[in-house]
Amino acid sequence: MTYSIIIILLFTTLLFWKGFEKTSVLFLLYNLVDPGVSFIEVLSDKDVVIIIMLLYILIKRTYKGSCKYPFIICTILSSLSYIISTYYSSDPHMPVTILTCLEQFSLPYFFFLAMRTSKMRHFFINNLVLFSLMMGFYVIIELISQSHPIPNYFITLGSSSENLKELLGTGDRYGIMRCMGTFQNGSGLAAFGLYSAGFMLFFVSGKNNIYKNQHLLLAAVLSCVFCIFVSGFRSGIALIVVIIAFRYLGMLRKPSNIFLMAVIAVGVYIIGDAMFHNYFNEIFQSIVHSDQAQIGSSQDMRETQYDIGIYYFLQSPIIGHGTGYTWNYVTQYNPEMYGAESIWLPLMIEDGIIGCVAYFLWYIYCYRSLKTFYGLIYLVVIIALNSMTSTVGINMSTWVSLVIVAHYIIKQNHERNEHGQVAIVA
């Protein structure tokens, strides 16, 4: 409890000292480190900070524009689906459900209020770049020490994540240790790398999006890509290749760029094959022959999980069985479901059709906020990752917050371009 009190006091002090905007940025990044240390029973330190920040908004009454929040419909529908499903479940856990709604949907709203000025967007991107570089450095420490120092530390604190010990492991995958970063599982590290790299690639040199310090930005992107590869998650590895390819697709219009990219691709292939032949070969074979995969999730395992998920879904297709039903009940009687390799499995079991529709609406409204081809690819990659694996330790609040920042910056750049000004993000 001592640690929780320190964190709560720290963010409360930041809130009244540095303001709501900077506190929101720092809290999002801290949210990627702390799995949730129990404060009082199911209430974690992060939950208390969120409640304090919400009360701050209500008390200050200076943050207008709530009615313009683009995700208000998604938030209401998702929250209602969670609450209704839990209320009618055989084993209701209403406090957990309410806290889940707070954790999932508060951060995007905070960012909607906090990111309205270019100064704060500058502050956020610089901090994300720094955080991404630090994450890459920390992962190297994991590889050298063959351990997971930060998750181990939170275990000693009594993390509220009950399955953290079970997820923690130092086993190898594709010939190297499966890194976790600051998350509860390698899938969280892969998701962080994909979300962050994809977001930062919005601002690599291009016609509409220019980031001042391109070298530092690219270093942060490479750090995220490195994190994805050492996480050992095939879905993350395959999807980061897709998102980078689509980001630079426009460069193929110039013959000189085609030659340059071909040279880079050949160089990367030669170096990668020479240094990591077995690693990449195992990944490639496990993706191409997933039905025979000895490492990771096989096709048969995924089909079995979906069969189990559909069985429980059909028992209550409209509203589902309530929050936590997948982990507290289904996995106990169906061990094959452990891990639930898709966001849709717990969604359709616990929240039914209403929950699935509400979740998909987040992607629709996110695309409405971006309205760019690369923005569409970014969202397709995110939904693909969440459909192929369970991203433990990182939820939708992170990528929706990133979409909000990207929306503000793209809108700012369009406005500047219309007035004939150079668009500089930071």
C-alpha positions in Angstrom: 0.0 0.0 0.0 2.9 2.3 0.6 3.9 2.3 -3.1 0.3 3.0 -4.1 0.1 6.0 -1.7 3.3 7.4 -3.1 2.0 7.1 -6.7 -1.3 8.7 -5.8 0.3 11.6 -4.0 2.8 12.0 -6.9 0.2 12.3 -9.6 -2.1 14.5 -7.4 0.9 16.8 -6.8 1.6 16.9 -10.6 -2.0 17.6 -11.3 -2.1 20.8 -9.2 1.5 21.8 -9.9 2.0 21.1 -13.6 -1.6 21.0 -14.7 -4.1 18.5 -16.1 -2.6 18.4 -19.6 0.9 17.3 -18.6 -0.3 15.0 -15.9 -2.5 13.2 -18.6 0.6 12.7 -20.8 2.7 11.4 -17.9 -0.1 9.2 -16.6 -0.6 7.5 -20.0 3.1 6.6 -20.1 3.1 5.5 -16.5 0.1 3.4 -17.4 2.4 1.4 -19.7 4.6 0.5 -16.7 2.4 -0.1 -13.7 0.1 -3.2 -14.1 -2.0 -1.9 -11.2 -0.8 -2.2 -7.6 -3.7 -2.9 -5.2 -4.6 0.0 -3.0 -7.9 -1.2 -1.4 -9.2 -4.6 -2.5 -10.0 -4.4 -6.2 -9.1 -0.6 -6.3 -5.6 -0.1 -7.7 -3.3 3.0 -7.5 -4.1 3.8 -11.2 -7.9 3.7 -10.5 -7.5 6.2 -7.7 -5.5 8.6 -9.9 -8.2 8.4 -12.7 -10.9 9.2 -10.2 -8.9 12.2 -8.9 -8.4 13.5 -12.4 -12.1 13.1 -13.2 -13.0 15.0 -10.0 -10.4 17.7 -11.0 -12.2 18.2 -14.3 -15.6 18.6 -12.6 -14.3 20.9 -9.9 -12.3 23.2 -12.3 -15.1 23.5 -14.8 -12.7 25.0 -17.3 -12.6 22.1 -19.7 -15.5 22.7 -22.0 -16.3 20.8 -25.1 -17.4 17.5 -23.6 -20.4 17.4 -26.0 -17.9 17.5 -28.9 -16.0 14.4 -27.7 -16.1 12.2 -30.9 -16.2 9.0 -28.9 -19.1 9.8 -26.6 -21.4 7.3 -28.3 -18.8 4.5 -28.3 -18.1 5.2 -24.6 -21.7 5.1 -23.5 -22.6 2.0 -25.6 -19.5 0.1 -24.4 -20.0 1.0 -20.8 -23.7 0.1 -20.9 -22.8 -3.3 -22.5 -20.3 -4.0 -19.7 -22.7 -3.0 -17.0 -25.8 -4.7 -18.4 -23.9 -7.9 -19.0 -22.5 -8.0 -15.5 -25.9 -7.0 -13.9 -27.6 -10.0 -15.5 -24.7 -12.4 -15.1 -24.8 -15.4 -12.7 -21.8 -14.1 -10.8 -21.8 -10.3 -11.0 -18.7 -8.3 -10.3 -20.1 -4.8 -10.6 -17.2 -2.9 -8.9 -14.7 -4.6 -11.2 -16.9 -3.8 -14.2 -17.1 -0.1 -13.3 -13.3 0.1 -12.7 -12.8 -1.6 -16.1 -14.9 1.1 -17.8 -12.8 3.8 -16.0 -9.5 2.2 -17.1 -10.6 1.7 -20.7 -12.4 4.9 -21.5 -11.1 7.7 -19.3 -7.7 8.2 -20.9 -9.0 8.9 -24.4 -11.3 11.6 -22.9 -8.4 13.1 -20.9 -6.4 13.3 -24.2 -9.3 14.9 -26.0 -9.2 17.7 -23.5 -5.4 17.8 -23.0 -4.2 17.7 -26.6 -6.0 20.7 -28.0 -2.9 22.9 -28.1 0.1 22.4 -30.3 2.4 23.0 -27.3 0.9 19.9 -25.5 1.1 17.8 -28.6 4.7 18.8 -28.9 5.2 17.7 -25.2 3.4 14.4 -25.8 5.3 13.3 -28.9 8.7 14.3 -27.4 7.9 12.2 -24.3 6.6 9.3 -26.4 9.9 9.3 -28.4 11.9 9.4 -25.2 9.8 6.6 -23.6 10.2 4.4 -26.8 13.9 4.8 -26.7 14.0 3.9 -23.0 11.8 0.9 -23.7 14.3 -0.3 -26.3 17.2 0.2 -23.9 15.3 -1.7 -21.1 14.6 -4.6 -23.4 18.4 -4.9 -24.1 18.9 -5.1 -20.3 16.4 -7.9 -20.3 18.3 -9.8 -22.9 21.6 -9.3 -21.2 20.3 -10.2 -17.7 17.9 -12.9 -19.0 15.3 -11.6 -16.5 12.4 -9.2 -16.3 13.3 -6.7 -13.6 10.3 -4.4 -13.7 7.5 -7.0 -13.8 9.4 -8.9 -11.0 9.5 -5.7 -9.0 5.7 -5.2 -9.3 5.2 -8.8 -8.2 7.1 -8.0 -5.0 4.7 -5.0 -4.5 1.7 -7.3 -4.8 0.4 -6.3 -8.2 -3.3 -6.5 -8.6 -2.8 -8.5 -11.8 -3.5 -11.9 -10.4 -2.0 -13.8 -13.4 1.2 -11.8 -13.6 3.3 -14.6 -12.0 1.8 -17.1 -14.4 2.5 -15.0 -17.5 6.1 -14.1 -16.4 8.7 -16.4 -17.9 12.3 -16.3 -19.2 11.8 -19.0 -21.8 13.3 -18.7 -25.3 11.3 -18.3 -28.4 12.8 -18.6 -31.9 16.2 -18.9 -30.3 16.2 -15.8 -28.1 14.6 -14.9 -24.7 11.0 -13.8 -25.0 11.1 -10.2 -23.8 8.2 -8.5 -22.0 9.4 -5.0 -21.5 7.4 -3.3 -18.7 4.3 -5.3 -19.5 2.7 -8.5 -18.2 3.5 -10.5 -21.3 5.4 -10.2 -24.6 2.1 -9.5 -26.4 1.9 -6.2 -24.5 5.4 -5.3 -25.6 4.5 -6.2 -29.2 1.3 -4.1 -29.0 3.2 -1.1 -27.6 5.8 -1.3 -30.3 3.2 -1.6 -33.1 0.9 1.2 -31.7 3.8 3.6 -31.1 5.8 2.9 -34.2 2.7 3.2 -36.4 1.7 6.5 -34.7 5.2 8.0 -35.0 5.3 7.0 -38.7 2.5 9.5 -39.2 5.1 12.2 -38.8 8.0 10.9 -40.8 8.9 13.3 -43.6 6.0 13.6 -46.1 3.9 16.1 -47.8 1.6 16.8 -44.9 3.3 15.6 -41.8 6.8 16.9 -40.9 8.5 16.2 -37.6 11.4 18.5 -36.9 13.9 16.0 -35.4 13.6 13.2 -38.0 16.7 11.3 -36.8 15.4 11.0 -33.2 12.0 10.1 -34.5 13.3 7.3 -36.7 15.5 6.1 -33.8 12.4 5.8 -31.7 10.6 3.9 -34.4 13.5 1.5 -34.8 13.5 1.0 -31.0 9.8 0.0 -31.2 10.4 -2.3 -34.1 13.2 -3.9 -32.1 10.8 -4.4 -29.2 8.3 -6.1 -31.4 10.9 -8.6 -32.8 12.3 -9.6 -29.4 8.7 -10.0 -28.0 8.5 -13.2 -30.1 4.9 -12.5 -31.3 4.5 -13.5 -34.9 1.4 -11.3 -35.4 3.2 -8.2 -34.2 6.3 -9.0 -36.4 4.2 -9.6 -39.5 2.1 -6.5 -39.0 4.9 -4.1 -38.4 6.3 -5.1 -41.8 2.9 -4.4 -43.3 2.6 -1.0 -41.7 6.1 0.1 -42.7 5.5 -1.1 -46.3 2.3 0.9 -46.6 3.8 4.0 -45.0 6.5 4.1 -47.7 4.3 2.9 -50.6 4.0 6.4 -51.9 7.8 6.7 -52.3 7.6 4.1 -55.1 6.3 6.7 -57.5 9.8 8.0 -58.1 12.3 5.6 -59.9 15.2 7.0 -57.7 13.3 6.0 -54.6 12.6 2.5 -55.9 16.3 2.0 -56.4 17.2 3.3 -53.0 14.5 1.2 -51.2 15.6 -1.9 -53.2 19.2 -1.3 -52.0 18.1 -0.9 -48.4 15.9 -3.9 -48.6 18.7 -6.1 -50.0 21.1 -4.8 -47.4 18.7 -5.4 -44.5 18.1 -8.9 -45.9 21.7 -9.8 -46.2 22.6 -8.5 -42.7 19.5 -10.0 -41.1 20.0 -13.4 -42.8 23.7 -13.5 -41.8 23.1 -12.6 -38.2 19.6 -14.0 -37.4 19.0 -16.7 -40.0 17.6 -19.3 -37.7 15.4 -16.7 -35.9 13.8 -15.3 -39.0 13.5 -18.8 -40.6 11.6 -20.1 -37.6 9.3 -17.1 -37.6 8.6 -17.4 -41.3 7.9 -21.2 -41.1 5.6 -20.8 -38.1 3.6 -18.1 -40.0 3.4 -20.0 -43.3 2.7 -23.4 -41.7 0.7 -22.2 -38.6 -1.2 -25.5 -38.6 2.1 -27.3 -37.8 3.5 -24.6 -35.5 5.5 -26.0 -32.6 6.0 -22.5 -31.1 3.1 -20.1 -30.5 -0.5 -20.6 -31.3 -1.3 -23.2 -34.0 -4.3 -23.1 -36.3 -5.9 -26.0 -34.5 -5.6 -24.3 -31.1 -7.2 -21.1 -32.5 -10.0 -23.1 -34.1 -10.6 -24.9 -30.8 -10.7 -21.6 -28.9 -13.3 -20.2 -31.3 -15.4 -23.3 -31.1 -15.5 -22.9 -27.3 -16.1 -19.2 -27.6 -19.1 -19.7 -29.9 -20.5 -22.4 -27.6 -20.7 -20.0 -24.7 -21.7 -17.1 -26.9 -24.8 -18.9 -28.1 -25.9 -19.4 -24.5 -26.3 -15.6 -24.2 -25.8 -14.0 -27.6 -27.2 -10.6 -26.9 -25.7 -9.4 -23.6 -23.2 -12.1 -22.8 -22.2 -13.5 -19.4 -20.6 -10.5 -17.7 -17.2 -9.2 -17.0 -14.6 -11.8 -16.0 -16.6 -14.8 -17.1 -14.0 -16.0 -19.6 -11.2 -16.1 -17.1 -13.2 -17.0 -13.9 -15.3 -19.7 -15.5 -14.6 -20.7 -19.1 -10.9 -21.2 -18.7 -11.5 -23.3 -15.6 -13.5 -25.9 -17.5 -11.8 -25.4 -20.8 -8.0 -25.1 -20.3 -7.6 -24.7 -24.1 -9.1 -21.2 -23.8 -6.3 -20.0 -21.6 -4.7 -17.0 -23.3 -7.9 -16.4 -25.5 -5.9 -15.5 -28.6 -8.3 -12.8 -29.8 -10.1 -9.8 -28.4 -13.3 -11.1 -29.9 -13.3 -14.2 -27.7 -13.8 -12.6 -24.3 -16.0 -9.9 -26.0 -18.5 -12.3 -27.5 -18.6 -14.4 -24.4 -18.8 -11.7 -21.8 -20.6 -8.8 -23.6 -22.4 -10.5 -26.5 -23.4 -8.9 -29.7 -23.9 -5.5 -28.1 -20.3 -5.5 -26.8 -18.9 -6.6 -30.1 -20.7 -3.9 -32.0 -19.7 -1.2 -29.4 -16.0 -2.3 -29.8 -16.1 -2.2 -33.6 -17.6 1.3 -33.4 -14.4 2.6 -31.8 -12.6 1.7 -35.0 -15.2 3.4 -37.2 -15.1 6.6 -35.2 -11.3 6.5 -35.1 -11.2 6.4 -38.9 -13.7 9.3 -39.0 -11.1 11.2 -36.9 -8.2 10.4 -39.2 -9.7 10.1 -42.7 -6.3 9.3 -44.4 -5.2 6.2 -46.3 -2.4 5.6 -43.8 -4.8 6.2 -41.0 -7.0 3.4 -42.4 -4.0 1.0 -42.7 -3.0 1.9 -39.1 -6.4 1.0 -37.7 -6.7 -2.2 -39.8 -3.3 -3.3 -38.4 -4.5 -2.6 -34.9 -7.7 -4.6 -35.3 -5.7 -7.4 -37.0 -3.3 -7.6 -34.0 -6.2 -7.6 -31.5 -8.0 -10.3 -33.5 -4.9 -12.5 -33.7 -3.7 -12.3 -30.1 -4.5 -11.0 -26.6 -2.5 -8.0 -25.8 -1.9 -8.5 -22.1 -1.1 -5.3 -20.1 -2.2 -2.8 -22.7 -5.7 -1.9 -23.6 -7.6 0.1 -26.2 -7.2 3.4 -24.2 -3.6 3.6 -25.5 -4.3 3.4 -29.2 -7.4 5.5 -29.1 -5.4 8.2 -27.3 -2.8 8.0 -30.0 -5.5 8.4 -32.7 -6.8 11.5 -30.9 -3.3 13.1 -31.0 -2.9 12.2 -34.6 -6.3 13.7 -35.4 -5.4 17.0 -33.9 -2.0 17.2 -35.6 -3.3 16.2 -39.0 -6.1 18.8 -38.7 -3.5 21.4 -37.7 -1.3 20.5 -40.7 -4.2 20.7 -43.1 -5.1 24.1 -41.8 -1.5 25.4 -42.1 -1.2 24.0 -45.6 -4.4 25.8 -46.7 -2.8 29.1 -45.6 0.5 28.2 -47.4 2.5 27.7 -44.2 5.0 24.9 -43.5 3.6 22.3 -41.2 5.9 21.4 -38.4 4.7 19.0 -35.7 7.6 19.5 -33.2 
